[in-house]
Every structure is written in structure tokens, then in C-alpha cells.
């Protein structure tokens, strides 16, 4: 079968040449009632959007109907839908082949109008919708530049209906989540043969300054032709290293998301994706989903892969999995190459995490001297930074010049005597921040220790910008935890999926 999904589950195709020109942004809409043809339309869909038989579904009422024309493409059916949009099976009337087309339609921010356009739900959603649209186009352009057999192949992207579309190759096969149910007790040799090429593809993504952020069995595709793996669904992807690593959406899949994805200012990096990939390997080895990251931070009750898979897999292979799954990001592998080196036996897992030491002919005495020198320099730097931090952290005396001349550091900080008036004025002009909830199937929202309601029906909360807010979502025997700090006017979506699909 050939099934490809939207943002949450299923299958997808991949890469090509970018289209010319920019993307037309939707017109502004008044901040009153949402514009939609059916308030009860199932905008949020997960794996249910794919029929049990594995055949495409046409039941999504907000999706483009079969027969709808998009340039030279004709919509045939809905392959899947998720929080970021809808993925269609379509036919290319020029090349006479099947393709997968992903439409940017974030269900918590946008709706389908009677004219088949995509529009923000409310005026307050316009900024977040536009930001997401620009990111969708940016990620499409980046993906179109990738040339790797284990990464989805984007053929082109274009604008229409006040939104954007990504055209991908249509792959035939099934999600690893489903494939592995029929292929239990995978050998170590087979797993290495499947996952090492996938790691090489992930390395291409990381070298381009991108993170996937949602690696899980549902987003890894097993090709029908040769059993190779393809990494799908970059709807949650974000750039790192260019100051734009903040995403408008916090993505967590229980057991597969690392702790840093539970925070708006989490230290995201390649190690974040490697945690998720390690979780996939743990699941493949043990048949169990790893514990959710927040539950592992203080005292980790999860049995390591080295214990669960002992006797069936090599100690080196299992140790590599446990290393990738280290709760603290500082102790995980920092790059794909580090994890590959351990998986293939070319390096050992370092004691206490950190960089991998690969065997080399260098003299041990020289290496030891170098390590001692680096350690001495590191200690000196830490002492200097520590002293500077203590100096900066200490409050100046009330009569000191610093107290009257220091500017307000942020809109949420009360100014000193000399800057109190400007700070108050700035606070008055601040726009409120909002958090939007996409909870499936349902959960109880706790904000700063107090019950805020159940979602659904609760979908949005106003938060004070610049302040730290603790959000909990409890449902179906699981709990999600976030620490959120929003800027004035910022809207962030938090998704929590308590279903058993991953």
C-alpha cells in the first residue's frame, strides 16, 4: 500500500526544486468571530484520517474535495491530517504520476472558507498564521535542497488559496510503527542496516541547520521496494544556530520528545533529535515506549536498554541507545557522527557523557597532557565566568549610580527610580500573549498550579508576557509539563496527544 500522512502519522514523499517568488499572505480579518463553514468540522485529525484498510480517506470536511485543481495537480484523496495541515494524494496531469501534496492549514489558527481559501480564525491569529506560513515555505525550500534517499523528497512548492503547498514524491510502503508489528525480534545486523542510512540522512538535515523535532515510529517510513527507511513529516522542523530556533509550536510525543522540547527556551540541538531516534531504537529493541522525559529527570525509573536487551544484542549497541536516551542533553551525543561511531564499534560511550573519544594512533601521554591543559584552561574560564556572574547578579546599593542609570532589561521587568516611568509606559503598551491548546483526545489544563479547565472545549488562554508560566496537561494516565515564557503579542501552540498512536 502507499499511504502518506499529514503532521502526525503515516507516510510521505520528498525533495526537488524550489518555486519562484514569494508567498501571498492572507488579508487581515477583524478580531471577532472565526470564519468557517462548519464549526464542528474535524480540523484536528491524527491516524484516524487514514482508513483501516490503509487506503486514502476522503472524509475530512475541511480538506480540498477530490477533483479540485491545484495548478497541474488534481486532488484524489486525503492521505492524512494533523496540527500543521493536510496531506493529499494527487495526480500530476503533466507527468502522469502520483504525488503527495501537503497544504499549510494549522487547525488551531486557520479555517477553510466557502471559497476554498485558507484564512486565520481570528484577527489575533493573523500574526501567528503568517509566521507559520513563512516558516512552512522556508522549510519547504530547505527540504527541496536535500538530496538523500532517506529523507523525504520535495519536488516543488507553490502558493494558492492564500496558503502554501509542498509537493513530494509519493512513496509506497508503511510506517515503521505498523511494519515492526509484523517483524518482531529484529536482529542487530538488520537494525544497523536500516538505521545507519537514516542517521546519514538526519546528518544532512542537521548540517543544514535544521532539526526535525518529531522523530517517532509513525514518522519513519519503510519502503515497500527495498525495506529502506525514509524520515517523513518535517512539519515540526525548526532552524537552529541563526537565532530563530524558537518555534511557535511546542511539540512533544510522550516517550520520544526530550526534556528540552518541554520548554519554550529549551536548549535544542542535534542531541534533541538523537534522543528521539534513541527512543525509537529502544522501542524496537524492547517493544516498549520509553518513559516520558519529565518523569526521568530526578530519579530515572526506566530500565536501560543494556538490561532489557542483554543477551540478544551486543553491549556496545545497547549502550549507544542508552547514551542517546540520556535525560540531560549535556550528556548525550552532540552529533550524528558521534552516535554512529559508537553504534559501529569505532568508539566507546564516554564516561559521564560528553564527546566521544575515537581510537587513534596518537600517543596516550600526549593526549593526557592535552587533556590536562584543556582542563586547566576550562577551570580558569569557569572561575572567571563564575566571578563575573556573581558580580552581575549582586544588587547595587540604592545610592549607587547603577541604580539610577540602568535601563529596563525587558518589558516585564520593573525599572529603577530613574527608569520607572518609561517602564510603566512600556508595560501599558504591551500586547497580551496567548497559548493555544491542541489536546487529543482530552486533558485537564493546570496553569501555575491552578485548574484552568478541560481541553476541549478550552482552546486558548491569555498569559502575561515576559513571565514564567508552568503549564500541565493531564489525561489518559499521562501528564505533560511545560515551562513557558512568551513575548508581548506572541502566540504559542501546545500540543498533547494522549492516544496510544506514536
N, C-alpha and C positions, 0 to 999 in steps of 0.2 A: 504494500500500500504506500501511497505517497501523501503524507499529511504534514502540513506545516502550520505553525500556530502564530498567535499574536505575542503578547508580552509575558504570558505566564507559563505556558506549556506548549509542547508539540514540536513541530519541525519547520524548517525554513531553508531558503536558498541563500545565495551570496554574491559577490563583488563585481564591479565594472567601471565604466567611465562616467564622470560626473556630468550633470546637465549644465547648460549655460544659464547665467542670470541669477537673480536673487529670488526671494520668495515673497509673494504679496501677503501682507498681514491683514487680518480681518478688520472691518470697520469697528469703531467704538460703539458700544451698546450702553444704554442707561443702566445705572445700578439699581434696578428694580426687580422685576420678575424674570426668571430664566426663560430663554427662548427654546422651546422644544415641542415636538409634535405629540409626544406621549410621555408624560412624567413617569410612567411606570415601566418604560422601556428598559430591558435588561442591558444597561450600558456596561456594567461590570460582569465579565464572564471569565471563567477560568477554563479548566479542562472540559467543563460541561459543554463548551461551544463546539467540541468535536464529538461526532456521533460515536456510539459504542462500537459500531462496525468499523470505525477508522475512516469512514468516508466523510467528505466535507459536509458541513451543515449550512443550511440557508435560513435558519430560524431567527437570527439576530435582527430585531426590528429596527435598529439604528444603523445597520450596515447598508451599504450600497446594494441595490437589488441585482439579481442575476440579469445579465444583458446590458447593464449600464456601461457606457463607453467612457474610457479614460485614454485620450489620445488614441494610439493604435491598439489599446488593450480592451478586452471585453471581460467584464466580471462574470465568473462562472459560479462561484460559491464562496462561503465563508469558511476559512480554514481554522480560525481561532480568534479569540479576542481577549484583551487584558486591560490593565490600567492605562497603558500608553496608547493603545489604538487597536485597530482591527486588521487582520491579515486575510487576504483573499487569494483564491485560486483564480487565475485569469489566463486568457489565451492571447498570444501576440499574433495579431492578424497579418502582420508583415512577414514575420519569420515562421509562422505557423507552428508555434511551440507553446508549451505551458510555462507560466511563470508564477511566482508568488509576489503579491504586492501588499506592502504594509502602509496603512493610512494613519497619519498622526491624528488621533482623536482621543485625548485623555478624558476618560469618563467623568472624572470629578471636576473638570474645568470647562468642558465643551459639550455641545449638543449638535444634533443634526437638525437643520431647518427644513421646512417643507420644500424648499428649492434645492435640496440635497447639498447645501453648503454646510461648512463646519463653523460654528460661532461660539465664543465664550458664553458660559451660562449666565454670568452676571458681569456688570461693569467692573466689579472688584476682581474678577478673574482675568481681565484682559492682560494685565502685566505678566502674570504667571503663564498664561497661554502663549503669549508672544515669546517669552523667554524659552519655553519648552519647544516651540516651533523652530526657533533659531538653533537650538541645540540638536533637534532632530535632523535638521539639514546639515549641521556641522558633522554629526556622527555619520550621516549617510555619505557625506563627502569623504570622511576619513576611511570608512569601510570600503568605499569604492576604490580606494588606493591600495588596499591589501590584496596580495596575490599569494594565497596559501591554501592548499587543498583542504585544510582542517578548519578553515574559517569561512563563514557564510559568504557567498559571492554576490556582491551588489552589482547589478548591471547598469543601473542609472537611477536618478531621482528627478522629480519634477514637481511643479505646483499646479494645483487645480482645486476648485471648490473651497477657496480660502484656507487651504491647508497644504500639506506636502505628502508626497508618496515616494516610497522606496521600492524599486523593482529588483527582485532577487531570482536567482536560479531556483527552480523547483526540484527539490531532491526527493528521491523515493527511499523509504525506509521507515524507521520508527524511533521514538525517543528511547534513550538508554534506560529510563525508568521502566518502560514496558519490556524492552528487549531482554534485560537481565533477569526478569521473572521466568523466562524460558531457558536461560543459560546459567543455572546455578553452579557454584563451585568453580569459578573461573581460575585457571592456573596463573601463576605469576608471570610466566612467559607470555601468555595471551594478553594479560593486562598491560604489560610493558609494551607489547607490540601495538596495542590500541592507544594507550595514553601518552606514550612518549611523543608521537607525532602531534597529538593535540597540544601538548606542552609547547612544542615548537611553534605552533600556530599562536598560542597565547603569548609567547615571547614576542612575536611580530606585533601584536596589539600593544603590549607594554612598551616596546621600543618606540612606538608612535606616540607615546604619552597618554595612552588610554587605559582605562580599567573596565572590565565587564560588569562587575558588582552583583551579578546574579547567576553565578555558575551553580548548577544543580542538575540532577539526573534528567529532569524534564527539558533542560536547555542544551543537552548534549544529544546529538542525533547519530544513529547508527545507520550507515548507508546500506541499502539493500544489495548493492552490486558487489562490494568487497568487504563489508564489515568495518570499514574505517569510520572514525568519529569526526563529527563536524560541530563546532561550537556555534550555537544559534543565539538569537534574541538579544541584541545589544541595546534594547530599549532603555535599560537602566545604566548604560555606559556613561562614563564621565571622563573628562580630561584631567590630568594631574601635571604638576610642575609648571603651570602657566598662570597660577593664581585663580583658576576657575574650577577647582576641584569641588567646590560647593555645588551640590545639586539641589534642584527644587523638590526632589523626592527622596525620602529615606526608604531604602529597600532592605527588607530582611526576610529571609526564608528560614524558618526555625531549623537549627542544626547545621545550616550551611553558611549563614552570614556570620562574619567575625564581629567581635565586640565593637570595633571602631565604626561599623555601619549603624550602630545604635545611637550615635551622637552626631549632631549637626556639624561639629568641628572635629570629628574623628580623624586620626592620622591615617588616611587612606594611601595605599601604595600597592605595588605588585604583590606584597605579602598578603593583602586582603583577598585577592583572587586565589592565591595559593592556599589559603585557609579553606576556601570553598572547594577547591579541587581536592585537597586532602580529605575533606568531608565526604566527597563523592567516592574516593578510594576506600575510605573507612566503611562506608555503606556497602560497597561492592564486596569487601572482604568479610565483613561481619553480618551483613544482612540487616543491620540496624542503623537508624538515623542517629547521628551524634546528638548529644545534649545541646540545648540552646546555649549560646556563648555566655550570656549573663550568669547562668547557673554554674559556670565553670570557673569563675574569676577568683573566688576566695579559696574554697577547698574543692578541687576538681573531683567529683564523684564518678566521672566517666571512665570505664575500663579502657586502657590503651589498646591500640591495635596490636602492639607487641605481645600482649597477653591473649587477646581474643583470637588472633590468627596464628599463634605459636604452633609449630609442627606442620602447618600447611603452606606457609610462606617463609622466605628467608628473613632472618633477623634484620638485615640491612633494609629490606623492602618495607617491613613493618615500622622500623624506626623512622624512616623517611616520612611515612604517613603521619606518625605521631608528631614529628617535628613541624610539618606543615600545619598541624592542628593545634599547635601551642596557643593557649588563650591570649597571652601577652604578645602583641605584634612585634615587640623589640626582640623576642627570642625566636622568631620564625625565619625561614629562608627569605632573603631580600630580593631574590631574582629567580627566574625560571632555571637559569643555568646552575644555580646552587642546588636546587632540588633535583634536577636531572643528574648532577654529579653523584649524589647520594643514592638515588634510585638505581643507577647503573653500576654502582660499586667503585666509582672513581674517587670517592671522598667519603669521609665519615661524618656523622652528625656531630657538630661541635658541642662540647660540654657546656651547658647553660645557654645554648643558642648562640647567635652571632654569626660571623662569617664562617663559611666552610673553608677548611684547610685542605687543599688538594695536594696529593703526593707529588713531590718534585725532587730532582737530584740535588737541590741546594743543600749546602752543609747545615746540619742541625745547629751547630754552635753559632753560625752566622744568623740563622733565623731567631735563635734565642736572644742574641744581642739586640737584634732589630726590635723584637717584641718588648724587651726591657726599655729600650729607648722610647718607643712609641708609648708605652705605659707611663713613663715618667713625664713625657710631654702632655699626655692626656690628663694626668693628675694635676699638673700645673695649670692647665686650661680650666679644669673643673674648679680648682680653688679660686682662680681669678674670677670666673663666672659667678661662683657662689658668693664671693665677697661683693661683687657688683650687684647681684640680685638682692642681697641683704641691705645694701646701701639704698637701692632704688625702692625697696619695699618699706623702709622705715619712713614714718611720717615726719615732715619737717616741723620745727617749733612754730607755734602760732604767730610769732613775730618775725619769722624769717622771711626774706624776700620771695622764696619759692612759694610760700602760701598765698601771696597776693598776685603772682605773675603767672603761675602755671595754668595753661589752658585746659578746658574740659576735654578729657580724653575721648569721650563718646557721648552720644545723645542721652544715654541712660545714666550718666554719672553726674552727681551734684557738684557744681563748681564751687570754688573757694570764694572768699569775700570779694576779690577783685573781678571774678567772672560769674557771679551768681546770676546777675540779670540776663546776660546772654544765654546762660544755660537754661534758665526758665523759659526764655523766649523760644529756644530751640526745641525744648520739650513740648511746648504748646503746638509747634508746627509739625511734630512727628505724626506720621501716619501709623495707624494700628497695624499689627502683624496678625496673620491668620494661620492656623494649622487646619488642614483638611484631612479627614479620616476616610480611608477606604478599607473597611474591615469585612472579612468574609469568613464564615457566614454571619457572625455577630460577636460582639465583645463589649465588655464594660470599660468605660474610659475613666481613668483616675488622673486628675491634674493636680500636681503639687500636694498629693496626699488626700485630696478630697474628690468624692464622686462627682463626675461631670455629666454622666448619663450613659446610655447604651447606644452603640452604633452598629447598624442603623437603629433608629432614624437619625441620631445625631451625626452630622457630617462636617461641622465646622465650629471652631472655637476662636475667639479673639484673644490674643495674647499681648502683654506689654512688651514692646521691643526692647532689646538690649539687656533683658533679664534672663536668668537661667530658669527654665521650667522643666520639671520632671513629669513625664507622661508614662502612664502604664496602661496597657490594654490586656484584659484578662478574658479568656474564652476557651472553651473546649479542652480544659485541663492544661492549657499552656498560658504563659504570660510573656508579653513583650515590654521592654523598657527602653525609653529614650531620654536623653538629655538634650533639650532644645534651646538654642539662643538665636533669636530672629532679629533681623534688621528692620528698621521702620519701613512699612509698606511691603514687606516680604511675605509671600505665601508659600508654605511648605506642605507637601502631601506626605502623610504617613500611612503606609500600607501594612496590614497584618492579616495573614492568611492562616486560619486555624484548621483548614481542611487537611486531610491526610495526603494530598497530592503534592509531590515535590519532585 
